[in-house]
Amino acid sequence: MSRSGFFYSIAPGLWRAGLVLIILVCMSVPAQAEFRGQTTREFESGAGAEGMLLPSPSPLLPEPAWGAQLPGRDEWIPVDSLQLDTILEAGKFIGLNWSEAEQNAGTATNLGTLSAAASQAVQKAPIWIRSSLANVFQQLELPDQLTWATVINNAADPVVDEIAFTVATSSPAWLSSIYANPQLLVENAQQLYLADTQLNYVQINDYGTAAAGGDYYSTTSYWKVNADSQTVQVTVPREIYYWYIVHPKLTDEIPAYIDPAVVESNTTHANNIADPPLGQFWRSFLFNVQEGDYPCLADTLAQLSTVWNRVGPANDAIRAIQWWVNHTMSFTSGSERPHQPVRIYRKHIGRCGEYADYTEAAARAALIPCTQITSMSTDHVWNEFWEEGWVQWEPVNGYINVPLVYENGWGKVFGSVFETRSDGCLTSVTDRYSEGVSTLNFTVTDSLGWPVDGARVILAINESGIRADMVDFTDNQGHLTLPVGENRHYYVRLTSPVGIYPANPGTYVSIIDNSTAGETYNFTLEIPAAFAAPQIMTVPAPPDNVSDWQIGVNFTVPHQIIHGVVAWDDIDVTGIIPKYYKELEQPGSLNLLMTDADNYMFYEVAQTCEAFGVLQNVQGGGGLFNIPAGQDWYVFLDNGCHAANAQRVTGALLFLHYGVGNQDETVPAAQPGALSNHPNPFTGSTSIRFDLKNGGAAKVSIYNIKGQKVKDLLDGPAKAGLNTLAWDGTDSSNRPVSAGIYFCRALAEGGSHSRKLLLLR
């Protein structure tokens, strides 16, 4: 049988995308002020402005089409596979290599190595966490992998998911530092459930367990009084629960046990880190400890039945926390400006920066989602809590759900206002706090006009000098949109792996003299350098006329992921500035290459090679590579088409053999009707159905991923029409088989059909 070397069906997408963009807006600090309100350090100030950049039309770039499904034939049986739900950072690749000497396929990748313990921890974690957890483990040295994998592997329900999430979303800089204590993650998770037993207005809901496996998770439900005076229960979305209740990091502090008696250094914010019993963790310390005549938070909340009453009595948890904050804190500060809530509680004084950290920690300790809102341009910071949406909250002034009080009551003129996620990701919320909003659209390109992804854009304003006010990053198409306040003068600069703009370091370009509410401004920022894309030369596929081995590919890139640099994080005392991952609801793109061993080596070393079956910068695709005899071959997905952004890839690379599992068949190859099963995936058993046009001999068998027969479900006569069988996940000796991918093959007079089954345990 003659076969072509490779075939695929896909519409190519954008050729590349590129960079990191940063936009800064100045912080206003009156010259006579003795103290700043915020405790975070300021963004870098500018060295001056270089001219004025005029708005330009924003180019509309075409979206690539989705790839075709993997073509195949029933005679080709999968022998091994590489299942993909993987995060590929810029410059990383993953695939299969065919070893001629060993006559089998193995993994080819430049991702880091996963230890056995780390692999076990990834499999124990919920499915929705696994790719992020594996990505973090691959950035750690093996001893650090063992440390954090052991925490997950030793954990028991119901806290496995909370611990796994924290490891998966923490920076490798912290996980590999001397300040990271595995015990803290265990205490953090356990305290959630201890608090749950003491609070009436909230309950933690666990959906599934680690013992059962699969896509298990937890969240919280609350009782509240709505605007119609009805007491109703609301459930927090999963991502809100994990990011804004579970995570032990608030903003810029190092998650650690803190000695409350030690004055905190304003330079390192790390000198009061101490192991227990001297060291205390904020979640349990703020919730349980009572000092002197100050009220205990747990006692304050013990008898409350609602989280927030929009109307009616003020006897709810939000107002109780507000009362507790103001009865344990006074608005003033000395020279010490701590970031650690434990130290803030011991001092019992602070300005808006300390109050925001303190309030956020207290709310999370009380199982209420809470975050921090910052305006660098006006030197102010406050909070929001979640209750079917984010609600403005500032206990020191008694504000709840009055977001325009700063603009209309205080007279503040905002530049940017942003929310800070626990990993340092900033998200603009300017439209919630400014009545008049302008929109800035940026497109960043290199000198050849190609979009630059992951460009760090710094937006600045002029207030006693040019100062940064907001930082964000471009997507794969080089785009970034920022809402900003009205009546401000804005400046911009950016940095990226491709280069900087403007060309003089530290300088800005003026873009708007006086922003107008409702106006949209489009800017194109061109970096005077070209992105060094991989040099891939497409060559014809080598001939192969023997039906023996194939590698199949079927992949999609459902999401692109901003891999941003954190604006501020105290862990930089280690000399490492951490990064974060922000998954966008936009398709990503990758390259697909097929090469021989020599070209694979060239690509690893110099990012250049000859390849065939090439797909460049596409959102997905599929195909089959027929493996010629005589040498090793490589098939891999590569993120060399992006300067900084990571891409999430799903799908599979399959290693197939012609006719495996066919040797012992006693019925002729035939074509029964459609083969299906339900449910799929399944845990206990699955119902398998197939149609026969005419009754007669049939055989239905289960094979494992290596093509080895597991069990015959039917070997004999079958009726005409619909036939139904059941497989309970056991082998021919009725022993349970392990979780994984299996194949059901039905043969009858007229042909055959195969179907993939996924067994979960």
N, C-alpha and C positions, 0 to 999 in steps of 0.2 A: 504494500500500500504506500503510495507517495503522499507526502505531507509538505506543506509550505513551512518555512522556518518560523514565521510569526505573523499573526494577524490581530487586528484590533478595530474597534469602532468607537470613535470619540471626536467631538469637536474641540480643537485646541482652545485654550483660554488665553488670558493675558500672559505676555511673555515673561514679565517679571513684576515684582513689587518690591518696595524698598526701604524704609529707614526709621529713624527715631526723631520725633519732632518735639521741641520744648517751647512752651510759651509762658512768659512771666508777666505778672502785673505787680506794680509797686505796692509796698505796704506803707500805710500812712502812720507815722509815729510822731506826735507833736514833740518839738525840740525840748520843751520844758518838762516833758514827762519823766519821772524818776524811774518808773518800772513799765515794762511792756506787759500787756495783758496775757499774751501767749507765752508758754514756756519753751516751745520748739524754737530752734535756731532759725534765723531768717534765711531765705533763699539767697544765692549769690547776687550781689548788686552788679549793675552794668558799668562798663568802662566808657559809656557814651553811646550816642546814636549816630548812625551813618546814613543820612539822607532819608527819603520818604519812599516807601513802596506803595504804588498805586494798585487799587483793586483790578482784577482781571477776570474774564469769564472762567468759570470752573469747568474743566473738560469733563465730558461724560465718557467714561471708559466702558467698553462692552464687557458683559459678564460671560465667562466661559460656560459651555454647555456641559451637562452631566454625561458621564461615560456609559458605554454599553455594558451589559452584563457579560459575564464570562461565558464564551461559547464552549460547548463540550459535547462529548459523546458518551453514551452509556457504557461503551466498551472500556473507557478509561476509568480506572479505579484509583481514588486517592490513597496513597501509601503514607504520606506524612503531610503536615501542614503547619504554617505559621499564621496563627490567628492574630489579627491586628486590631487593637484599640490603643493606639500609641501616640505619644506626643513627640514630634520630631522638631527639635530646635534648629535654627538656621545652621546649615553646614552639616547636619546629621543625616544618616541614611540607615535603612534597614531592609533586608531581603534574604534571599536564599542563594546558596552556592551548590553546584553539582560537583561532587568529587568523582572523577573518573576512576581513581584507584579503588575507592571504597564502594562505588556504585550506589551512592545515596546522597541526599541533600542535607545541608546544615545551614545554620543562621550566619549571615554576613552583615555586620553592622559596625558602626563606630560609636554606638551608644555605650555607656559604661556597663560594667559587669554587675550582674545581680548575684549575690551570694545565695546559698541554699536557704538560709534563714530569711533573707529578704524576699525571695520568691514565695516562701511559705506565708509570710505576712501579707504579701499582695493578694494571694489566693484567699486568705482568711478575711480580708477587707471586703466591704460591699462592692459590687461590680462598678457602681458609679464613681468610686474613689480610685480604682485600681490603676488606671493609666497615670494619674497624677502622682500616686504613691510610688509607682515604679520609676517615674521620671525623677523624683527626688532621691530615691535610693541610688540611682545610677550616677548621681552627682556626689555621692559620699564615698569616702574610703571604706574598705571592707570592715575595719573595726567599728566605725560609726554605723555602718549598715547593721552590724550585729547588735549594737546597743539598742537602736530604735526598733528593729525587727523583733527583738526579744520582748520589748514592752508590749507590742501588739500580739505576739504569739502567746504570751503568758496571760493576756487579758481574758476576762470572762464576760459573758453577757450580764448586764445590758450595756456595758461601756466600751465594747470593742470598736464600734463605729465612731464614737466621739474621739477616741485615742487615735485611730487610723486617720481620721480627717485632719486632726491637728498636725500629725507628722507630714501628711501629704501637702499641707498648705503652709508649712513653716519653711523659712529660708534655710538652704544648706549652710549658709554662713552661721546661723544660730545653732543648728543641729550638730555642727562639727566644732563648736566653740566650747571653752571651759565653763561657760555660764549655763549651758543647757543641762538640766537635771531630769532624767527620765521619771523620777518619782513625782515631779510636778504634774506631768500629763495624767498620771493615774489619779492623783488627788483632785485635779481639776475636773475630771470626768465623774468621779465618785461623789464629789460635792454637789454636782447637779442633781443627782438622785436623792441625796440627803436633804437638800433644800426642798425638793418636790414633796417630801413627806410632811413638811412643816407649813406649806403654803396652800391655802384653800382656793385661791383665785386662778391657779394654774395647775396643769398636769402634764407630765411628759408621756407621750404616746410612742410606743415602740412597735414598728411594723416589720415583723420578721426578726430573726436572730442570726448571730454569727454561726451558731450550731447548725441551723438549717441552711445557711449560706444564701447565695443569690444577691438580689438587689435590696437588701434590708436597710432600714433607716429609722430615724426618730425625729420627732418634732414636738411642739407644745400646743396646747389649747388653753384658751382663757375665757373667763366669764367677764362680760362688760355690759354697761348700760348704753344703748345706742341713742341717737338723736330723737327717736320716737318713744323714749322712756322704757323701752323693752330690754329685759335682761337676756342677752343672747351669748352663745359660745362661738368663738372664732378660732381657727387653726392657723398657725404660723406656717408659711411655706418652708419647705425643707432647707433651701439655701439660706434663708433668714435665720433659722434656728442654729445652723452650724457656724455661720460667719459672725453672727451678732449676739449669740448667747454662749455657745460652746467655746469658741476660740479664746485661749488664755492671754493673747496679746491684744492690747487696745489700740494704741497708735504707734508711738516711737520708743516706748520703753522696752527693755529686755525682759522677756518672761522669765521670772526667777523668784527664788525665795529671798526675802528682803529682811534685814535686821532693822526694825523700826526705830531703834535708838541711835543709829548712825546717821550723821548729817550727810546728805547726798551731794556728791560732787556735781557742780553745774557743767563741768567739762566732760567727764566720762559717764556719769549716771550709772556707774557700775561698782563703786567702792563699797556700797552697803549690801551687796549680794553675799548671802551666807547660807550655809546648809542648816536645816532644822537641827535642834529645836530653836536656835536663835532666829533663824530665817523663817519668815511667814509668807504665805501666798495670799494675794488679795481676795480671792473668791471666798475662802473660808474665814479669813481674818476680818474682813469688813462685815460679813454676815453674822458671825458668832461672837466676836469680842466686844466686851463693854469696858471702857476705860473711865474711871472716876464717875462723875455725874452725867457723862454723855450717854444717850440712849443706845440700846442694842438694836441693830437693824432687824434681826430675826424676830425679836419681841414686838417691834413696831408693826411688822407685817402679819403677825400670827393670826389675827382674828378677821382679816379682811377677806371679802368674798368676790370682789371684782377688781379688774386691773385698771380700768378707767371709766368713769361715769361722765359721758358727754353732757348729760343733764341730771338734775337731781342732787342728792347728797354728795359731799366731797369726801366720803369715806372709802377711797379707792387706793390701790397700791401706788399709783403715780404720785398722787398728792402726799401719801405717807412718806415715800422716799424723798420727795421735795422737802417735807417738814424735817426729816431726819438729817438731810444734807445741811440744812440751814441751822440745825441745833448741834451739829458736830463740827461746823466750819465757821470762820469769820473771814470777811473779805478784806484782806491785807496781806502783805508779804514782806519778809526780810530779804536778805541777799540770796538765801537758798531758794531755788526754784525746782523742786523735785518733780520727776516724771512718774515715780512709783506710787500707786495708790496706798500701799501700806505705810510709806513714809508720810504721805499727805495726811492720812488719818491720824498719825501720831502727832504731827505738827498742829493740826486743826486750824490752819490758816492757809490762804491762797488767793490768787486772783482768777480771772476767767479761765486761764490755762489749767490751773490745778482743779478748779471746780468742774471743768468739763471732763478731765480724766477721772475724778472722784465720782461724779454722777454716773458716768458710763460703767465704771466698775461696780458700783452699788446696784444699778439696774440689772446688769448681767448676773450678779450674785443672787438677785431676786428673781431670776429666770425671765426677765423682760428684755426683748431685743433693744439694743441701744447703740448709737454711733455718735461720732463727733463731727461738727460742722465748723468750717474755718473760713474766715475772710482775711487773707494776708493784707489786702489793701486798706482795711480799717482796723487791723490789729485786734480782732475779736474772734472768740470761739465759743460755741455753745453745743447743745445736743439735740438729737431727735430720738424718739422711741417709736417702735412699730406697733400699730394697732389697725389692721386692715389697710395699711399704708403708713408712710413715715409722717410723724407729727413733731412740729417744732417744740422745743422744751428747754427752758433755762431756769433751773430752780432758784438761783441766787436772786433773780428779779421776779420770781413767781410767774414767769411766762409759760403758758401752755397753748399751743396752736394759734399763735399770733405772729406768723412769719414776717409780716410787713412792719412790725414794730420798730425795727432798726432803721428802715428807710423813712417811714412816716413819723415815727415818734422820736428817734434819736437824730435824724437828719443825716444818716450815713449814706454815702454814695459808693456803692459797691463796684469793684471791678469784677473779679470772679469769686464765687462762693462754692466750696467743694466739700464733699464727704470723704472721710478717710476710712477705708476698710482695714481690717486687722493686719493684712499683709503689706500695707503701704500703698495700695492702689487708690488713686484719687478719681472721684467722679463728680463732675460739675452738677450743682443744684442751684445755679444762679437764678433760674427762672422761678424758683419758689420764693426767693427773697428780694427780688427786684421787680417793681411794677413795669418798668420799661427795660426791655431786653433787646440787644442787638445780637446778630449771629455772624460769627467769623468762620468762613470756610477756607481751609488751607489745602493745597495740593503741592506735595513736595516731589520734585523730579531730580534726576541726575543731569549731567551735561548733555546726554543723548536724548533727553526727554522721557526716559523711562521712570515710572513711579518708584519712589523710595519708601519701603515699609519700615516701621519701627523707628522713625525719626523722632527724636526727643524735642518737642516744641515747647519753648519757654515764652509765655506771655507776660509782659511787664507793663506797669504804668509809671507815670512820672509824678512822684510825690517826694519832694526834697531829694531828688535824684531818681534815676531809673532803677526800679526794684522789681523782683519777680513776684508774680501773683498767682500763676497757675502753670502746671506742667502736665502734658499729655503726649500721646504717641500716635503716629499715623498707622493706618491699616495697610493691608496688602496692596491696595490701589494708591497708596500715598496720600490718603485723605484723612482729614481731621476736622470736626466741627465743634466749635466752642461757643456757647451762649455767654454773653458778657453784659454788664450793666451799662446804662446809658450815661452820656455826658462825661466820658472819660477819654483820655489820650492814651492810646495803646501802642506798644512796641513789641517786636518779636525777634527771636533768634532761635537757632536749632543746632543740634549736634546729631551725628549718626555715624555708623561704621563707614559710610561712603565719604563723608566730609562734613563741614560746618557751613552755616550761613548766618550772617555775612562772613566774609573771608577772614576778617580780623577777630581773633578770639576775644570773647567777653563783650563784644559790642552788639548793639541792637539796631534794627531798622524801624523807623516810625511808620505805622500803617494807618492810623486813624487819628485825626485831630480832635474830634468831638463826636463820639458815637451817638447815633440817633436811634431811638426806640423803634422797633419794628423793621429796621433796615437789615439787609443781608449783604455782607461784604465778602467777595471772593478774591483770594490771593494765590498766586503760583510762586513758590519759592524754589529756585533752581540752584542746586549745589554745583560748584564749578569742578566737578570730578565725575568719573563714570564708575558705576557699580561693576566690580570684577566678577562677572558671572562665570560659571564653569564653562569651559570650552568643550562642547560635545559635538563631535563630527559623526553624522549619521552614515552608516555603511550598510550594504545589503546583508540580509540574514544569511548565514552559512547554510549550505544545502544539507538535508538529512532525509534519507529515504527509507528509514527503518522504523517500524512501529514498536518502540520500546519504552522510552521515557519522555515525559513532558514536565515542564513547570508552568502552572497556570497562575494568573494574577487577576484579582477582582478587587478594586479598591475605590473608596470615595474619601474626600477630604471635607467632612461636614462643617468644620469650624477652623477659623484662623484664631491665633492666640497672641495677643499683645504680650511681649516679654519686656516689661518696663523696668527701668531703674527706679528704686525707691527714693523719694525726695529726702526723707530723713528717717533714720533708724539708729538707735543707740548702739546697735551691734557693730556699727562702723568703727567702734573702738578697737576691734580686732584687725582693722586695716582692710576689711572687705565691705564694699557697699552692696547690699542684697538687691535682688530683683524679684519681681512678682509676675504672675501669669493672669491675664484677663481674657477669658474666652468670649469671643464675639459671636453673635448669631448671624454670621456670614460665612459662606463656604471659603475654604482655603484652597491651596494648590501645591502640587509637588511635581517632580520629574520622575519618569519611569525609564530605566535603562537596562539593557542586556549587553554584557561584555564578556570577553574571555579573561583569563587570569592576568595576563600582562596589562591589559587596559584597566582592569580593576585596580591594580597596583598604582598605575599612573594617576587614576582618579583620586585614590586615597592620598597620594603624596602631593600632586600638583593640580588637582581639580581639572584635569584634561584627559580625554579618552576618545577612542572610536567606539561607537555603540550602535546597536540596531534595535528595531522595535521601539524607537524613542518616542516618548510623549513628554513635552516640555511645558511646565507651568499649567497643568490641567487640574480640574476639580475631581477627576476620577477616570477610571478606564478599566479595561479588561482585555485579556488576551492569553494565548498559549504559546509557549516557547518549546519547540521540539529540540531535544538535546542531541547534538551530533556527537559521535564517538571521538575519542582520541585526546581530549583535554578537559580541563575544568571550566565551568561557566558560572556566571553571576547574573542574577536578576534582582534589582533593588529599587526601592523608592527613596528619593533623595530630596532634601530641602536645601539644595544649593541655589535655588531661584529666589531666595529672600535674604535680605541683609540682616534682619534682626528678629522678625516675628517667627514664632513657632507655629506648627500646623498639627491638627489632630487628624490622624488617618485611621480609618476602619476598613475591614475587609479581610482578605486572606491571600496568602501565597500557598499554592498547593503543589505537591510533588506527586505525579501520577505515573502509573505503569499500565501498559496496554494488556488487558486481559487478566490482571491479578484477581484471584478469587473465582476464576472461571473453570479451573482445571477439573474440579470434582463434580461439576454440574452434570446431571443425567437427563435433564429435559432440554429440548432444543431452544436456541435463542429465539425469542418471540417478542411481541409487542402488546402487552396488556394495556388496558386503559390507564387513565391518570392515577398515579400513586400519591396518597396524601396521608397525613397523620394529624391527630389532635389530642391533647395540646402539644405544642412544640415551641419552646422547650418544655420538658416535663420533669417531674420529680418521682412520682410513684410508678405510673404506667401511662402508656399512650396507645390510642386506638389507631390502627393502620387499615386503610381502606384502598381497594383497587377494583377496577372493573374488568370483566372478561366478556368479550362479545359472544363467545361460545364456551360452554363448559368443557372441562378437560383437565389434563395434568398441569400442575403449577408448582412452583417452588418460591417461597418467600424466606429470605435469610437476612440476618443481621451481621455486619462486618464492623471491625474497629478501624481506627484511622490508618493502621498499617496494612489494611487489606486482608486481615486474618478473620476467618469466620468465627463468630461468637455463638450463634444459635440459629437453627432452622425453626421458623414459626409454622411453616407449612411445606410438606413434601408429598403431594398426592393430588387427588381430584379436587377441583373447585367448581362451583356452580357458575352458570352464566349470569352476568349482571354484577351487582355490587357484592363484594366479599369483604368481611371485616375480621381483623385479627387484633390481638392485644400483645404488646411486649411490656413486661414488668421490670425491665432493666436487669435481667439475670442472664447467665450464660447457659450452655447446654447441660451443665450440672446443677442448674438452679441456684447458683451462687451470685450475689449482687456484684455487678461490674462497677468500675469506678466511673465518676462523673467525666463527661467529655463528649466529643463528637463521634457519632456512629453513622453507619449507612445501611439503609434497608434496600434490598434488591429483590425485585419480583420478576420471575421468568415464567413465561407460559407460551403456548404455541401461538406464534405471531410476533414475539419480540420480548423486550425487557424494559424495565424502568428502575431508576435508582433515586433515593431521596435521603437527604441529610437529616439526622436526628440529633438533638442536643439534650443530653441527660444531665440534670442538676441533682446535687445531693444536699 
